[in-house]
Amino acid sequence: MDLQERVVAAVMGALWGAFLGLMVAMALSLVRPLTGNDDYQVVNWLDVIAGCAALFAVSGFLFKTSIATVIGNLIAWTYARLIQRHDPTDGLPWWIQLLFYAGLAAPAYWFF
């Protein structure tokens, strides 16, 4: 029964990974006009979608439903902190706040 659960988790992970890969590919195509880089054309979308689907399928097979719990908690945290306009670093230790803002500043430095 354990193998069946792992296979189902891998299939569900592949489906959700393909959906996330589509979202990432769409976001990358929006970044292309800003950078002048033509690497993110529609042809490369398939690589992004397949890569995300494979990553999620493997993680689903290895970790079963526990990885889905972690991802769900991250999505809930993101919604509560960023989308509801709360300060994303409210109540976190200073070193985590520093890492958070450094993570925001690094892509801004590289792309702009």
C-alpha distances in whole Angstrom, upper triangle without the diagonal:
4,5,5,6,9,10,11,12,14,16,17,18,20,22,23,24,26,28,28,30,32,33,34,36,38,39,40,42,44,44,46,49,50,49,51,48,47,44,42,42,40,39,38,36,33,33,32,30,28,28,27,24,23,23,21,18,18,18,16,13,15,15,12,14,17,19,19,20,23,24,24,27,29,29,30,33,34,35,36,38,39,39,41,44,43,44,41,42,43,42,41,42,45,43,40,43,45,42,41,44,45,41,43,47,45,44,47,49,48,48,51
4,5,5,6,9,10,11,12,14,15,16,18,20,21,22,24,26,26,28,30,31,32,34,36,37,37,40,42,42,44,47,47,47,48,45,45,41,39,40,38,38,36,34,31,31,30,28,26,26,24,22,20,20,18,16,15,15,13,10,11,11,9,12,14,16,17,18,20,21,22,24,26,27,28,30,32,33,34,36,37,37,39,41,41,41,38,39,40,40,38,39,42,40,37,40,41,38,38,41,41,38,40,43,42,41,44,46,45,45,48
4,5,5,6,9,10,10,12,14,15,16,19,20,20,22,24,25,26,28,30,30,32,34,35,36,38,40,41,42,45,46,45,47,43,42,39,37,38,36,35,33,31,29,28,28,26,23,23,22,20,18,19,17,14,13,14,12,9,10,12,10,13,15,16,17,19,21,22,23,25,27,27,29,31,32,33,35,37,38,38,40,42,42,42,39,40,42,41,39,41,43,41,38,41,42,39,38,41,41,38,40,43,41,40,44,45,44,44,47
4,5,5,6,9,10,11,12,14,15,17,18,19,21,23,24,25,27,29,30,31,33,34,35,37,39,40,41,45,45,45,46,43,42,39,37,37,35,34,33,31,28,28,27,25,23,23,22,19,18,19,17,14,14,15,12,10,12,13,10,12,16,17,17,19,21,21,22,25,26,27,28,31,32,32,34,36,37,37,38,41,41,42,39,40,42,41,40,41,44,42,39,41,43,39,39,42,42,39,40,43,42,41,44,46,44,44,47
4,5,5,6,9,10,11,12,14,15,16,18,20,21,22,24,26,27,28,30,32,32,34,36,37,38,40,43,43,43,45,42,41,38,36,37,34,34,32,30,28,27,26,24,22,22,21,18,17,18,15,13,13,13,10,8,11,10,7,9,12,13,13,15,18,18,19,21,23,23,25,27,28,29,31,33,34,33,35,38,37,38,35,37,38,38,36,38,40,39,35,38,40,36,35,39,39,36,37,41,39,38,41,43,42,42,45
4,5,5,6,9,10,10,12,14,15,16,18,20,20,21,24,25,26,27,30,31,31,34,35,36,37,41,41,41,42,39,38,35,33,34,32,31,30,27,25,24,24,21,20,19,18,15,14,14,12,10,10,10,7,5,7,8,6,9,11,12,12,15,16,17,18,21,22,22,24,26,27,28,30,32,33,33,35,37,37,38,34,35,37,37,35,36,39,37,34,36,38,34,33,37,37,33,35,38,37,36,39,41,39,39,43
4,5,5,6,9,10,10,12,14,15,16,19,20,20,23,24,25,26,28,30,30,32,35,35,36,40,41,40,41,38,37,34,32,32,30,29,28,26,23,23,22,20,18,18,17,14,13,14,12,9,10,11,8,6,10,11,9,11,14,14,14,17,19,18,20,23,23,24,26,28,28,29,32,33,34,34,36,38,38,39,36,37,39,39,37,39,41,39,36,38,39,36,35,38,38,35,36,39,38,36,39,41,39,39,43
4,5,5,6,8,10,11,12,14,15,17,18,19,21,23,24,25,27,29,30,32,33,34,36,39,40,40,41,38,37,34,32,32,30,29,28,25,23,23,22,19,18,19,17,14,14,15,12,10,11,12,8,8,12,12,8,10,13,13,12,15,18,17,18,21,22,22,23,26,27,27,29,31,32,31,33,36,36,37,34,36,37,38,36,38,40,39,35,37,39,36,34,37,38,34,35,39,37,36,39,41,39,39,42
4,6,5,6,8,10,10,12,14,15,16,17,20,21,22,23,25,26,27,30,31,32,34,37,37,37,39,36,35,32,30,31,29,28,27,24,22,22,21,18,17,17,15,12,12,12,9,7,9,9,5,6,9,9,5,7,10,10,9,12,14,13,14,17,18,18,20,23,23,24,26,28,29,28,30,33,33,34,31,32,34,34,32,34,37,35,31,34,35,32,31,34,34,31,32,35,34,33,36,38,36,36,39
4,6,5,6,9,10,10,12,14,15,16,18,20,20,21,24,25,26,28,30,30,32,35,36,35,37,34,33,29,27,28,26,26,24,21,19,19,18,15,14,14,12,9,9,10,7,4,6,7,5,5,8,9,8,10,12,11,11,14,15,15,16,19,20,20,22,24,24,25,28,29,29,29,32,34,34,35,32,33,35,35,33,35,37,35,32,34,35,32,31,34,33,30,31,34,33,31,34,37,35,34,38
4,5,5,6,9,10,11,13,14,15,17,19,20,21,23,24,25,27,29,30,31,34,35,35,36,34,32,29,27,27,25,24,23,20,18,18,18,15,13,14,13,9,10,11,9,6,9,11,8,8,12,13,11,12,15,14,13,16,18,16,17,21,21,20,23,25,25,26,29,30,30,29,32,34,35,36,33,35,37,37,35,38,39,38,34,36,37,34,32,35,35,32,33,36,34,32,35,38,36,35,38
4,5,5,6,8,10,11,12,14,16,17,18,20,21,23,24,26,28,29,30,33,34,34,36,33,32,29,26,27,25,25,23,20,19,19,18,15,14,15,12,10,11,12,8,7,11,11,8,10,13,13,10,10,13,12,10,13,15,13,14,17,18,17,19,22,22,22,25,27,27,26,28,31,32,33,30,32,34,34,33,35,37,35,32,33,35,32,30,33,33,30,31,34,33,31,34,36,34,34,37
4,5,5,6,8,10,10,12,14,15,16,18,20,21,22,24,25,26,28,31,32,32,33,30,29,27,24,25,23,23,21,18,17,17,15,12,12,12,9,7,8,8,5,5,8,8,5,8,11,11,9,10,12,9,8,12,13,11,13,16,16,15,18,20,20,21,24,25,25,25,27,29,30,31,27,29,31,32,30,32,34,32,29,31,32,29,27,30,30,26,27,31,29,28,31,33,31,31,34
4,6,5,6,9,10,10,12,14,15,16,18,20,20,22,24,25,26,30,30,30,31,29,27,24,22,22,20,20,18,16,14,14,13,10,9,10,8,4,6,8,6,4,8,9,8,10,13,14,12,13,15,13,12,16,16,14,16,19,19,18,21,23,22,23,26,27,27,26,29,31,32,33,30,32,34,35,33,35,36,34,31,33,34,30,29,31,31,27,28,31,30,28,31,33,31,30,33
4,5,5,6,9,10,11,13,14,15,17,19,20,21,23,25,26,29,30,30,31,29,27,25,22,22,20,20,19,16,14,15,14,10,10,12,10,7,10,11,8,8,12,13,11,13,16,16,14,14,17,14,13,16,17,14,15,19,19,17,20,22,21,22,25,27,26,25,28,30,31,32,29,32,34,35,33,36,37,36,32,33,35,31,29,32,32,28,29,32,31,28,31,33,32,30,34
4,5,5,6,8,10,11,12,14,15,17,18,20,21,23,25,27,28,28,30,28,27,24,21,22,20,21,19,16,15,15,13,10,11,12,9,7,10,10,7,9,12,12,10,13,16,15,14,13,15,12,10,14,14,11,12,15,15,13,16,19,18,18,21,23,22,21,24,26,27,28,25,28,30,31,30,32,34,32,29,30,31,28,26,28,29,25,25,29,28,25,28,31,29,28,31
4,5,5,6,8,10,10,12,14,15,16,18,20,21,22,25,26,26,27,25,24,21,18,20,18,18,16,13,12,12,10,7,8,8,5,4,7,7,5,7,10,10,10,13,15,15,14,14,16,12,11,15,15,12,13,17,15,14,18,19,18,19,22,23,22,22,25,27,28,28,25,28,30,31,29,31,33,31,27,29,30,26,25,27,27,23,24,27,25,23,26,28,26,26,29
4,5,5,6,9,10,10,12,14,15,16,18,20,21,24,25,25,26,24,22,20,17,17,15,15,14,11,10,10,9,5,7,8,6,5,8,10,8,10,13,13,13,15,18,18,17,18,19,16,15,18,18,15,17,20,18,17,20,22,20,21,25,25,24,23,27,28,30,31,28,30,33,34,32,35,36,34,30,31,32,29,27,29,29,25,25,28,27,24,27,29,27,26,29
4,5,5,6,9,10,11,13,14,16,17,19,20,23,24,25,26,24,23,20,17,18,15,17,15,12,12,13,11,8,10,11,9,8,12,12,11,12,16,15,15,18,20,20,19,18,20,17,15,18,18,14,15,18,17,15,18,20,18,18,22,23,21,20,23,25,27,28,25,28,31,32,31,33,34,33,30,30,31,28,26,28,28,24,24,27,26,23,26,29,27,25,28
4,5,5,6,9,10,11,12,14,15,17,19,21,22,22,24,22,21,19,16,17,16,17,15,12,12,13,9,8,10,10,7,8,11,11,9,12,15,14,14,18,19,19,18,18,18,15,14,16,16,12,13,16,14,12,16,17,15,16,20,20,19,18,21,23,24,25,22,25,27,29,28,30,31,29,26,26,28,24,22,24,24,21,21,24,23,20,22,25,23,22,25
4,5,5,6,8,10,10,12,14,15,16,20,20,20,22,19,18,16,13,14,13,13,11,8,9,9,6,4,7,7,5,7,10,10,10,12,15,15,16,18,20,20,20,20,21,17,16,19,18,15,17,19,17,16,19,21,18,19,23,23,21,21,25,26,27,28,25,27,30,32,30,32,33,31,27,28,29,25,23,25,25,21,21,24,22,19,22,24,22,21,24
4,5,5,6,9,10,11,13,14,15,18,20,20,21,19,18,16,12,13,11,12,11,7,9,10,7,6,9,11,9,10,13,14,13,15,18,18,19,21,23,23,23,22,24,20,19,22,21,17,19,21,19,17,21,22,19,20,24,24,22,21,24,26,28,28,26,29,31,33,32,34,35,33,30,30,31,28,25,27,27,23,23,25,24,21,23,25,23,21,24
4,5,5,6,9,10,11,13,15,17,18,19,20,19,18,16,13,14,13,15,13,10,12,13,10,9,12,13,10,12,15,15,14,17,19,19,19,22,24,24,23,22,23,20,18,21,20,16,17,19,17,15,18,19,16,17,20,21,18,17,21,22,24,25,22,25,28,30,29,31,32,30,27,27,28,25,22,24,24,20,20,22,22,18,20,23,21,19,22
4,5,5,6,9,10,11,12,15,16,16,18,16,16,14,11,12,12,14,11,9,11,11,7,8,11,11,9,12,14,14,14,17,19,18,19,22,23,23,23,23,23,20,19,21,20,16,18,20,17,15,19,19,16,18,21,21,18,18,22,23,24,25,22,24,27,30,28,30,30,28,25,25,26,23,20,22,21,18,17,20,18,15,17,20,18,16,19
4,5,5,6,9,10,11,14,15,15,16,14,13,11,8,9,8,10,8,5,9,9,6,7,11,11,10,12,15,15,16,18,20,20,21,24,25,26,26,26,26,23,22,24,23,19,21,23,21,19,22,23,20,21,25,24,22,21,25,26,28,28,25,28,31,33,31,33,33,32,29,28,29,26,24,24,24,21,20,22,20,17,19,21,19,17,20
4,5,5,6,9,10,12,14,15,16,15,14,13,9,10,9,12,11,8,11,13,10,10,14,14,13,15,18,18,18,21,23,23,24,27,28,28,28,27,28,25,23,26,24,21,22,24,21,19,22,23,20,20,24,24,21,20,23,24,26,27,25,28,30,33,32,34,34,33,29,29,29,27,24,25,25,21,20,22,21,18,19,22,20,17,19
4,5,5,6,9,11,12,13,15,14,14,13,10,11,12,15,13,11,14,14,11,12,16,15,14,17,19,19,19,22,24,23,24,27,28,28,28,27,28,24,23,25,23,20,21,23,19,18,21,21,17,18,22,21,18,17,21,21,24,24,22,24,27,30,29,31,30,29,26,25,26,23,21,21,21,18,16,18,18,14,15,18,16,14,16
4,5,5,6,10,10,10,12,10,10,9,6,9,10,12,10,9,13,12,10,12,15,14,14,17,19,18,19,22,23,23,25,28,28,28,29,29,29,25,25,27,25,21,23,25,21,20,23,23,20,21,25,24,21,21,24,24,26,26,24,26,29,32,30,32,31,30,27,26,26,24,21,22,21,18,17,18,17,13,14,17,14,12,15
4,5,5,8,10,10,11,10,9,9,6,7,8,11,10,9,13,13,11,13,16,16,16,19,21,21,22,24,26,26,28,30,31,31,32,31,32,28,27,30,28,24,26,28,25,23,26,26,23,24,27,26,23,23,26,26,29,29,27,29,32,35,33,35,35,33,30,30,29,27,25,25,24,21,20,21,20,16,17,19,17,14,16
4,6,7,8,10,11,11,11,12,9,10,12,15,14,12,16,17,14,16,19,19,18,21,24,23,24,26,28,28,29,32,33,33,33,33,33,29,28,30,28,25,26,27,24,22,25,25,21,22,25,24,21,20,24,23,26,26,24,27,30,33,32,34,33,32,29,28,28,26,23,23,23,20,18,19,19,15,15,18,16,13,14
4,6,5,6,9,9,10,11,9,11,13,16,14,13,17,17,15,17,20,19,19,22,24,23,24,27,28,28,29,32,33,33,34,33,33,29,28,30,28,25,26,27,24,23,26,25,21,23,26,24,21,21,24,24,26,25,24,26,29,32,30,32,31,30,27,26,26,24,21,21,20,18,16,16,15,12,12,14,12,9,11
4,5,5,6,5,6,8,7,8,11,14,12,13,16,16,15,17,20,19,20,23,24,24,25,28,29,29,31,34,34,35,35,35,35,31,31,33,31,28,29,31,27,26,29,29,25,26,29,28,24,25,28,27,30,29,27,30,33,36,34,35,34,33,31,29,29,27,25,24,23,21,19,19,18,14,14,16,13,10,12
4,6,5,7,8,11,10,11,14,16,16,16,20,20,18,21,24,23,23,26,28,28,29,32,33,33,35,37,38,38,39,38,38,35,34,36,34,30,32,33,30,28,31,31,27,28,31,29,25,25,29,28,30,30,29,31,34,37,36,37,36,34,32,31,30,28,26,25,25,22,20,20,19,16,15,17,15,11,12
4,6,8,11,13,12,14,17,19,18,18,22,21,19,22,25,24,24,27,29,28,29,32,33,33,35,37,38,38,39,38,38,34,33,35,33,30,31,32,28,27,30,29,25,26,29,27,24,24,27,26,28,27,26,28,31,34,33,34,33,31,30,28,27,25,24,22,21,20,17,17,16,13,12,13,12,8,8
4,5,9,10,11,13,16,18,16,17,21,20,18,21,24,23,23,26,28,27,28,31,32,32,34,37,37,37,38,38,38,34,34,35,33,30,32,33,29,28,31,30,27,28,31,29,25,26,29,28,30,29,27,29,32,35,33,34,33,31,29,28,27,25,24,22,21,19,17,17,15,12,12,12,10,7,8
4,6,9,10,12,15,17,16,17,21,20,19,22,24,24,24,27,29,28,30,33,34,34,36,38,39,39,40,40,40,36,36,38,36,33,34,35,32,31,34,33,30,31,34,32,29,29,33,31,33,32,31,33,36,39,37,38,36,35,33,32,30,29,27,26,25,23,21,20,19,16,15,16,13,10,11
4,6,7,9,13,14,13,14,18,17,16,19,21,20,21,24,26,25,27,30,30,31,33,35,36,36,38,38,38,34,34,36,34,31,33,34,31,30,33,32,29,31,34,32,29,29,33,32,34,33,31,33,36,39,37,38,36,34,32,31,30,28,27,26,24,22,21,20,18,15,16,16,13,11,13
4,6,6,10,11,10,12,15,15,15,18,20,19,21,23,24,25,27,29,30,31,32,34,35,36,37,38,38,34,34,36,34,31,33,35,31,30,34,34,30,32,35,33,30,30,34,34,36,35,33,35,38,41,39,40,39,37,35,34,33,31,29,29,27,25,24,24,21,18,19,20,16,14,16
4,6,9,9,7,10,13,12,12,15,16,16,17,20,21,21,23,25,26,27,29,31,32,33,34,35,35,31,31,34,32,28,31,33,29,28,32,32,29,30,34,32,29,30,34,33,35,34,32,34,37,40,37,38,37,35,33,33,32,29,28,28,26,23,23,23,20,17,19,19,16,14,17
4,7,8,6,7,10,10,9,12,14,14,15,18,19,20,21,23,25,25,27,29,30,31,32,32,32,29,28,31,29,26,28,30,27,26,29,29,26,27,31,30,27,27,31,30,32,32,30,32,35,38,36,37,36,34,32,32,31,28,27,27,25,22,22,22,20,17,18,20,17,14,17
4,5,6,7,10,11,11,13,15,16,17,19,20,21,23,25,26,27,29,31,32,33,33,34,34,31,30,33,32,28,30,32,29,28,31,32,28,30,33,32,29,29,33,33,35,35,33,35,38,41,39,40,40,38,35,35,34,32,30,30,29,26,25,26,24,20,22,23,20,18,20
4,5,5,8,10,10,11,13,15,16,17,19,20,22,23,25,26,27,29,31,32,32,32,33,30,29,32,31,27,29,31,29,27,30,31,28,29,33,32,29,29,32,33,35,36,33,36,39,41,40,41,41,39,36,36,36,33,31,32,31,28,27,28,26,23,24,26,23,21,23
4,5,6,8,10,11,12,14,16,17,18,20,21,22,24,26,27,28,30,31,32,32,33,30,29,33,32,28,30,33,30,29,32,33,30,31,35,35,32,32,35,36,38,38,35,38,41,43,41,43,43,40,38,38,37,34,33,33,32,29,29,30,28,24,26,27,24,22,25
4,5,5,7,9,10,11,13,14,16,17,19,20,21,23,24,26,27,29,29,30,31,27,27,30,29,25,28,30,27,26,30,31,28,29,33,32,29,29,33,34,35,35,33,35,38,40,38,39,39,37,34,34,34,31,29,30,29,26,25,27,24,21,23,25,21,20,23
4,5,5,6,8,10,11,12,14,15,17,18,20,21,22,24,26,27,27,27,28,25,24,27,26,23,25,27,25,23,27,28,25,26,30,30,27,27,30,31,33,33,31,33,36,38,36,38,38,36,33,33,33,30,28,29,28,25,25,26,24,21,23,25,22,20,23
4,5,5,6,8,10,10,12,14,15,16,18,20,21,22,24,25,25,26,28,24,24,27,26,23,25,28,26,24,28,29,27,28,32,32,29,29,33,34,35,36,33,35,38,40,38,40,40,38,35,35,35,32,30,32,31,27,27,29,27,24,26,28,25,23,27
4,6,5,6,9,10,10,12,14,15,16,18,20,21,22,24,24,26,26,23,23,26,25,22,25,27,25,24,28,29,26,28,31,31,29,29,33,34,35,35,32,34,37,39,36,38,38,36,33,33,33,30,29,30,29,25,26,27,25,22,25,26,23,22,25
4,6,5,6,9,10,11,12,14,15,17,18,20,21,22,23,24,24,21,20,24,22,19,22,24,21,21,24,25,23,24,28,27,25,25,29,30,31,31,28,30,33,35,33,34,35,32,29,30,30,27,25,27,26,22,22,24,22,19,22,24,21,20,23
4,5,5,6,9,10,11,12,14,15,16,18,20,21,21,22,23,19,19,22,21,18,20,23,21,20,23,24,22,23,27,27,25,25,29,30,31,32,29,31,34,36,33,35,36,34,31,31,32,28,27,28,28,24,24,27,25,22,24,26,24,23,26
4,6,5,6,9,10,10,12,14,15,16,18,20,20,21,22,19,19,23,22,19,21,24,22,22,25,27,25,26,30,30,28,28,32,33,34,34,31,33,36,37,35,37,37,35,32,33,33,30,29,30,30,26,27,29,27,24,27,29,26,25,29
4,5,5,6,9,10,11,12,14,15,17,18,19,20,21,17,18,21,20,17,20,23,21,20,24,25,23,25,28,28,27,27,31,32,32,32,29,31,34,35,33,34,34,32,29,30,30,27,26,28,27,23,24,26,24,21,25,26,23,23,27
4,5,5,6,8,10,11,12,14,15,16,17,17,18,15,15,18,17,14,17,19,17,17,20,21,20,21,25,25,23,24,27,28,29,29,26,28,31,32,30,31,32,30,27,28,28,25,24,26,25,21,22,25,23,20,24,26,23,23,26
4,6,5,6,9,10,10,12,14,15,15,16,17,14,14,18,17,15,17,20,18,18,21,23,22,23,26,27,26,26,29,30,31,32,28,30,33,34,32,34,35,33,30,31,32,28,27,29,28,25,26,28,26,24,27,29,27,26,30
4,5,5,6,8,10,10,12,14,14,16,17,14,15,19,18,16,19,21,20,20,24,25,24,25,29,29,28,28,31,33,34,34,30,32,35,35,33,34,35,33,30,32,32,28,28,30,29,25,27,29,27,25,28,30,28,27,31
4,6,5,6,9,10,11,12,13,15,15,12,13,16,15,13,16,19,17,18,21,22,21,23,26,26,25,26,29,30,31,31,27,29,31,32,29,31,32,29,26,28,29,25,24,27,26,22,24,26,24,23,26,28,26,26,29
4,6,5,6,8,10,10,11,12,12,9,10,13,13,11,13,16,15,15,18,20,19,21,24,24,24,24,27,29,29,29,26,28,30,31,29,30,32,29,26,28,29,25,24,27,27,23,24,27,26,24,27,29,27,27,31
4,6,5,6,9,10,10,12,13,11,11,15,15,14,16,19,18,18,21,23,23,24,27,28,27,28,30,32,33,33,30,31,34,34,32,34,35,33,30,32,32,29,28,31,30,27,28,31,29,28,31,33,31,31,34
4,5,5,6,8,9,12,13,11,12,16,15,14,17,20,19,20,23,24,24,26,28,29,29,29,32,34,34,34,30,31,34,34,32,33,34,32,29,31,32,28,28,31,30,26,28,31,29,28,31,33,31,31,34
4,5,5,6,7,10,10,7,9,12,11,11,14,16,16,17,20,21,21,23,25,26,26,27,29,31,31,31,27,28,30,30,28,29,31,29,26,28,29,25,25,28,27,24,26,29,27,26,30,31,30,30,33
4,6,5,5,7,8,7,8,11,11,11,13,16,16,17,19,21,21,23,25,26,27,27,29,31,31,32,28,29,31,31,29,31,33,31,28,30,31,28,27,30,30,27,28,31,30,29,32,34,32,33,36
4,6,6,9,11,10,11,14,15,15,17,19,20,21,23,24,25,27,29,30,30,31,33,35,35,35,32,33,35,35,32,34,36,33,30,33,34,31,30,33,33,29,31,34,33,32,35,37,35,35,39
4,6,9,10,9,12,14,14,15,17,19,19,21,23,24,25,27,29,29,30,31,33,35,34,34,31,31,33,33,31,32,34,31,28,31,32,29,28,32,31,28,30,33,31,31,34,36,34,35,38
4,6,6,6,9,10,10,12,14,15,16,18,20,21,22,24,26,27,28,28,30,32,31,32,28,29,30,30,28,29,31,29,26,29,30,27,27,30,30,27,29,32,31,30,33,35,34,35,38
4,6,6,8,10,11,12,14,15,17,18,20,21,23,24,26,27,28,28,30,33,32,32,29,30,32,31,29,31,33,32,28,31,33,29,29,32,32,29,31,34,33,32,35,37,36,36,39
4,5,5,6,9,10,11,13,14,15,16,18,20,21,23,24,25,26,27,30,29,30,27,28,29,29,27,29,32,30,27,29,31,28,27,31,31,28,30,33,32,32,34,37,36,36,39
4,5,5,6,9,10,11,13,14,15,17,19,20,21,23,24,25,26,28,27,28,25,25,27,26,24,26,29,27,24,26,28,26,25,28,29,26,28,31,30,30,33,35,34,35,38
4,5,5,6,8,10,11,12,14,15,16,18,20,21,22,23,25,27,26,26,23,24,25,25,23,25,27,26,22,25,26,23,22,26,26,23,25,28,27,27,30,32,31,31,34
4,5,5,6,8,10,10,12,14,15,16,18,20,21,21,23,25,25,25,22,24,25,25,24,26,28,27,24,25,27,25,23,26,27,24,25,29,28,27,30,32,31,31,34
4,6,5,6,9,10,10,12,14,15,16,18,20,20,21,24,23,24,21,22,23,23,21,24,26,25,22,24,26,24,22,26,27,24,25,29,29,28,30,33,32,33,35
4,5,5,6,9,10,11,12,14,15,16,18,19,20,22,21,21,18,19,21,20,19,21,23,22,18,21,23,20,19,22,23,20,22,25,25,25,27,30,29,30,32
4,5,5,6,9,10,10,12,14,15,16,17,19,21,20,21,17,19,21,21,20,22,24,23,19,21,23,20,18,21,22,19,20,24,23,23,25,28,27,27,30
4,5,5,6,9,10,11,12,14,15,15,17,19,19,20,17,19,20,21,20,23,25,24,21,22,24,22,20,23,24,21,22,26,26,25,27,30,29,29,32
4,5,5,6,9,10,10,12,14,15,16,18,17,18,15,16,17,17,16,19,22,21,18,19,22,20,17,21,22,20,21,24,25,24,26,29,29,29,31
4,5,5,6,9,10,10,11,13,15,16,15,16,12,14,16,16,15,18,20,19,15,16,19,17,14,17,19,16,17,21,21,20,23,25,25,25,28
4,5,5,6,9,10,10,10,13,15,15,16,13,16,17,18,17,20,22,22,18,18,21,19,16,19,21,18,18,21,22,21,23,26,26,25,27
4,5,5,6,8,10,10,11,13,13,15,12,15,15,16,16,20,22,22,18,19,22,20,17,20,22,20,19,23,24,23,25,28,28,28,30
4,5,5,6,8,10,10,12,11,12,9,11,12,13,13,16,18,18,15,15,18,17,14,17,19,17,17,20,22,21,23,26,26,26,28
4,6,5,5,7,9,10,10,11,8,11,13,15,14,17,19,19,15,15,17,16,13,15,17,15,14,18,19,18,20,23,23,23,24
4,6,6,5,6,9,9,12,10,13,14,16,16,20,21,22,18,18,21,19,16,18,20,18,17,21,22,21,22,25,26,25,26
4,6,6,6,8,7,10,9,11,11,13,14,18,20,21,17,16,20,19,16,18,21,19,18,22,24,23,23,27,28,27,28
4,6,6,6,5,6,5,8,8,11,12,15,17,18,14,13,16,16,13,14,17,16,15,18,20,20,20,23,25,25,25
4,6,5,6,7,6,10,11,14,14,18,18,19,16,14,17,16,12,13,16,15,13,16,18,18,18,21,22,22,22
4,5,8,10,10,13,14,17,18,21,22,23,19,18,20,20,16,17,20,18,16,19,21,20,20,23,25,23,24
4,6,9,10,13,13,16,17,21,22,23,20,18,21,21,18,18,22,20,18,21,24,23,23,26,28,26,27
4,6,8,11,11,15,16,19,20,22,19,16,19,20,16,16,20,19,16,19,22,21,20,24,26,25,24
4,6,9,8,11,13,16,17,19,16,14,17,18,14,15,19,18,16,19,22,22,21,24,26,26,26
4,5,5,9,10,13,14,16,13,11,14,15,12,12,16,15,14,16,19,20,19,22,24,24,24
4,6,9,9,12,12,14,11,9,12,12,9,10,13,13,12,15,17,18,18,20,22,22,23
4,6,5,8,9,10,8,6,9,10,8,9,12,13,12,15,17,18,19,21,23,24,24
4,6,9,10,12,11,9,12,14,11,13,16,16,16,18,21,22,22,24,27,27,27
4,7,9,12,10,9,13,14,13,15,18,18,18,21,23,24,25,27,29,30,30
4,6,8,6,6,10,11,10,12,15,15,16,18,20,22,23,24,26,28,28
4,6,6,6,9,10,11,13,14,16,17,19,20,23,23,24,27,28,29
4,5,5,6,9,10,11,12,14,15,16,18,21,21,22,24,26,27
4,5,5,6,9,10,10,12,14,15,16,19,20,21,23,25,25
4,5,5,6,9,10,10,12,14,15,18,19,20,22,23,24
4,5,5,6,8,10,11,12,14,17,17,18,20,22,22
4,5,5,6,9,10,10,12,15,16,16,18,20,21
4,6,5,6,9,10,10,13,15,15,17,19,20
4,5,5,6,9,10,12,13,15,16,18,19
4,5,5,6,9,11,11,12,15,16,16
4,5,5,6,9,10,10,12,14,15
4,6,6,7,9,10,11,13,15
4,6,6,7,9,11,12,12
4,6,5,6,9,10,10
4,5,5,6,9,10
4,5,5,6,8
4,6,5,6
4,6,6
4,6
4
